[in-house]
Amino acid sequence: MQKCLVVDDDRGMLDMLAQCVTDLGYEPITAEDGDQAFSAFRQHHPVLVISDIHMPNRNGLLLLKDIKEDDPTVPIILITGWMHYKAALNTASPRPDALLEKPFALDQLRKTIADLRVESSAA
């Protein structure tokens, strides 16, 4: 089963995202902050990363940069309820593969993952 790293400091959102990727055929690897996430990324080598931007101990923008330096091929979906980050993402390098604004429907997340053509073992 392909692994998906899911990162959010809100436990309810983290659980919901993990269940969504499980339903899509991925094994979720979860982390509640950026430091845990980068460690989990290096340990588990997921094929997809879904991360909140605003979180402690390494925000999603720094996590994006670190992961893309480690493996530029891994698709990263950033999510945020703080859309002031959108301006920073327009000039950020690297850029995320997708950005979702909270609140979003799970169907929107599923479509975003499908559009990135990330293969799960259920595909």
CORPEBEL-V477375 format. One record per pair of residues at least 24 apart in sequence whose C-alpha atoms are under 7 Angstrom apart, sorted by the first residue. I is the first residue (numbers start at 1). GAP is how many residues later the second one is. D is the distance in whole Angstrom. If there is no record, write none. Layout:
i | gap | d
I | GAP | D
I | GAP | D
//
This chain:
i | gap | d
1 | 25 | 6
1 | 26 | 6
1 | 119 | 7
1 | 120 | 5
2 | 24 | 5
2 | 25 | 6
2 | 44 | 7
2 | 45 | 6
2 | 118 | 5
2 | 119 | 6
3 | 24 | 5
3 | 25 | 6
3 | 26 | 7
3 | 43 | 5
3 | 44 | 6
4 | 24 | 5
4 | 25 | 6
4 | 42 | 5
4 | 43 | 6
4 | 44 | 5
4 | 45 | 6
5 | 24 | 5
5 | 25 | 6
5 | 36 | 7
5 | 41 | 6
5 | 43 | 6
5 | 44 | 5
5 | 45 | 6
6 | 24 | 5
6 | 25 | 6
6 | 43 | 6
6 | 44 | 5
6 | 45 | 6
7 | 24 | 5
7 | 25 | 6
7 | 26 | 7
7 | 30 | 6
7 | 43 | 6
7 | 44 | 4
7 | 45 | 6
8 | 24 | 5
8 | 25 | 7
8 | 43 | 6
8 | 44 | 5
9 | 24 | 6
9 | 46 | 6
24 | 98 | 7
25 | 95 | 6
25 | 96 | 6
25 | 97 | 5
26 | 94 | 6
26 | 95 | 7
33 | 24 | 6
33 | 25 | 7
34 | 24 | 4
34 | 25 | 6
34 | 26 | 7
34 | 29 | 6
38 | 25 | 7
47 | 27 | 6
48 | 26 | 6
48 | 27 | 5
48 | 28 | 6
49 | 26 | 6
49 | 27 | 5
49 | 28 | 6
50 | 26 | 6
50 | 27 | 5
50 | 28 | 6
51 | 26 | 6
51 | 27 | 5
51 | 28 | 6
52 | 26 | 6
52 | 27 | 5
52 | 28 | 6
53 | 25 | 6
53 | 26 | 6
53 | 27 | 6
54 | 26 | 7
64 | 32 | 7
65 | 29 | 6
//
